[in-house]
Amino acid sequence: MYGHVETLANNIKKGIEEIEGVEGVLFRVPETLSFETLTAMKVPEKGDGIPVISPEELVEADGLLFGFPTRYGCMSAQMKAFFDSTGGLWREQRLAGVPAGFFVSTGTQGGGQETTAWTAITQLAHHGMLYVPIGYTFGAGMFKMDSIRGGSPYGAGVFSGDGTREPSQRELELAQHQGKYMAMIVKRFASHLTL
């Protein structure tokens, strides 16, 4: 709503494109709230720079990273509605074997940085996708306690507060790391599948 997920996505894309031969493409899911509701919430209008994705476009990807804000420890309704629209892909298991992961935005430190990813894993499992967490591959950056930092072994994250807190440098670095890590996994996975 307020650009936090988009900011992380842009940094993830930077990380993806650090790996030769791998391209990151950004999409957003359809909005489910009315214009009136969004206006009352003072949500900035979205530009045309990032297109809305259709479920069919998911099958074109060699790997997927889904980013979303948290609502009560779960993915937002917009993201859940999008996953609910992938029934045709699920029925034919067209996403089976595709590496995928998550990154999130939460309002508070106790707002679901890990539970949001946990509850989203079910979407990947039903599609037969391969969940790729980042673990502690960010190294020392995962252990620093000198500043507030979103993210977890499950994926990059940001604490957005009331919507006015901007992502910290460490949060942006973790997002970029997740993109690079996923790109390396996808590239390695693709090279092993070549017959």
C-alpha positions in Angstrom: 0.0 0.0 0.0 2.7 2.5 1.0 5.6 1.2 -1.2 7.5 -0.9 1.3 7.1 -4.2 -0.6 7.9 -2.4 -3.9 11.1 -0.9 -2.4 12.2 -4.4 -1.3 11.2 -5.8 -4.7 13.4 -3.3 -6.5 16.4 -4.3 -4.3 15.7 -7.9 -4.9 15.7 -7.3 -8.6 19.1 -5.6 -8.3 20.4 -8.8 -6.6 18.9 -11.0 -9.2 20.5 -9.1 -12.0 24.0 -9.4 -10.4 23.9 -13.0 -11.7 24.9 -13.2 -15.3 22.1 -14.6 -17.6 19.3 -14.1 -15.0 16.7 -11.4 -15.3 14.3 -10.1 -12.7 10.8 -8.9 -13.7 8.5 -7.1 -11.3 4.7 -7.5 -11.2 2.0 -6.6 -8.8 -1.2 -8.5 -8.0 -4.7 -7.0 -8.6 -6.0 -4.6 -6.0 -9.1 -5.8 -4.2 -9.9 -2.7 -2.2 -12.1 0.0 -3.7 -10.8 3.3 -4.7 -12.8 4.9 -1.9 -11.3 2.7 0.7 -7.8 3.3 -0.6 -8.4 7.0 -0.6 -9.7 6.9 3.0 -6.6 5.0 4.0 -4.4 7.7 2.3 -2.8 5.1 0.1 -0.7 6.7 -2.7 -1.8 5.9 -6.2 0.3 3.3 -8.0 2.1 4.3 -11.2 2.0 2.3 -14.4 5.6 1.2 -14.1 4.9 -2.3 -12.6 2.2 -4.2 -14.5 -0.5 -6.4 -12.9 0.2 -10.1 -13.3 -2.2 -12.8 -14.4 -1.9 -16.4 -13.0 -0.8 -17.6 -16.5 2.2 -15.4 -16.4 3.6 -17.3 -13.4 4.5 -20.3 -15.6 6.9 -18.3 -17.6 9.2 -17.8 -14.6 12.1 -20.1 -13.7 11.8 -18.9 -10.1 9.4 -16.7 -8.1 9.8 -14.4 -5.1 6.4 -13.2 -3.8 6.4 -10.1 -1.7 3.4 -8.9 0.4 2.4 -7.0 3.5 1.2 -8.9 6.5 -2.3 -8.9 7.8 -2.7 -10.5 11.3 0.3 -12.8 10.7 -0.7 -13.9 7.2 -0.4 -12.6 3.7 -2.6 -9.7 2.7 -6.0 -10.3 1.2 -4.9 -9.1 -2.2 -2.1 -11.7 -2.3 -4.4 -14.5 -1.0 -7.0 -13.6 -3.7 -4.3 -13.9 -6.3 -3.2 -17.3 -5.1 -6.9 -18.3 -5.0 -7.1 -17.4 -8.7 -4.3 -20.0 -9.5 -6.6 -23.0 -9.3 -6.2 -23.8 -13.0 -2.4 -23.9 -12.6 -2.8 -26.0 -9.4 -5.2 -28.5 -11.1 -2.5 -29.2 -13.8 0.5 -28.7 -11.4 2.0 -26.3 -13.9 4.1 -24.7 -11.2 5.4 -27.9 -9.7 9.2 -27.9 -9.3 9.5 -24.1 -9.6 11.8 -22.6 -6.9 9.9 -19.9 -4.9 10.3 -17.7 -1.8 8.8 -14.8 0.1 9.6 -11.3 1.4 7.3 -9.3 3.7 6.5 -6.0 5.2 5.0 -5.8 8.7 3.8 -2.9 10.8 5.6 -3.9 14.0 8.5 -6.1 15.3 5.9 -8.6 16.6 3.8 -8.3 13.5 4.5 -11.5 11.6 7.9 -11.4 9.9 8.2 -15.2 10.3 4.5 -16.3 10.6 3.6 -14.6 7.4 6.1 -16.8 5.5 5.1 -19.9 7.5 1.4 -19.5 6.6 2.3 -18.7 2.9 4.3 -21.9 2.5 1.0 -23.8 2.1 0.4 -22.1 -1.2 3.7 -23.4 -2.5 3.1 -26.9 -1.2 -0.2 -27.3 -3.0 1.4 -26.2 -6.2 4.4 -28.5 -5.7 6.8 -25.6 -5.8 10.2 -25.7 -4.1 10.4 -23.4 -1.1 13.7 -21.5 -1.0 14.3 -19.7 2.3 17.5 -17.6 2.7 18.5 -19.3 5.9 21.5 -17.5 7.4 23.2 -17.0 4.1 23.3 -13.2 4.7 26.0 -14.0 7.2 26.9 -11.5 10.0 24.1 -9.2 8.8 21.5 -11.6 10.2 23.0 -11.3 13.7 23.6 -7.6 14.0 21.4 -6.1 16.8 22.5 -2.5 16.6 19.4 -1.3 14.7 15.9 -2.4 13.9 15.9 -4.8 11.0 13.1 -6.8 9.4 13.7 -10.1 7.7 14.4 -13.6 8.9 15.7 -16.9 7.7 12.5 -17.2 5.7 13.1 -14.1 3.6 13.8 -10.4 3.5 11.5 -8.1 5.4 10.9 -4.5 6.4 9.2 -3.0 9.4 6.9 -0.3 8.0 5.4 1.1 11.3 2.4 3.2 10.4 3.6 3.4 6.8 6.0 6.2 7.3 9.1 4.3 8.3 11.4 3.8 5.3 13.4 0.5 4.9 16.8 0.7 6.6 20.0 0.1 4.7 20.4 -3.3 6.2 16.8 -4.3 5.2 17.6 -3.2 1.6 20.9 -5.1 1.6 19.1 -8.2 2.8 16.6 -7.9 0.0 19.3 -7.5 -2.5 21.0 -10.6 -1.0 17.8 -12.6 -1.3 17.5 -11.7 -5.0 21.1 -12.7 -5.7 20.7 -15.9 -3.7 17.5 -16.9 -5.5 19.1 -16.2 -8.9 22.1 -18.4 -8.0 19.7 -21.2 -6.9 17.6 -20.9 -10.1 20.6 -20.8 -12.3 22.2 -23.8 -10.6 18.9 -25.7 -10.6 18.4 -25.0 -14.4 21.9 -26.2 -15.2 21.3 -29.5 -13.4 18.0 -30.0 -15.3 19.6 -29.7 -18.7 19.6 -33.1 -20.4 
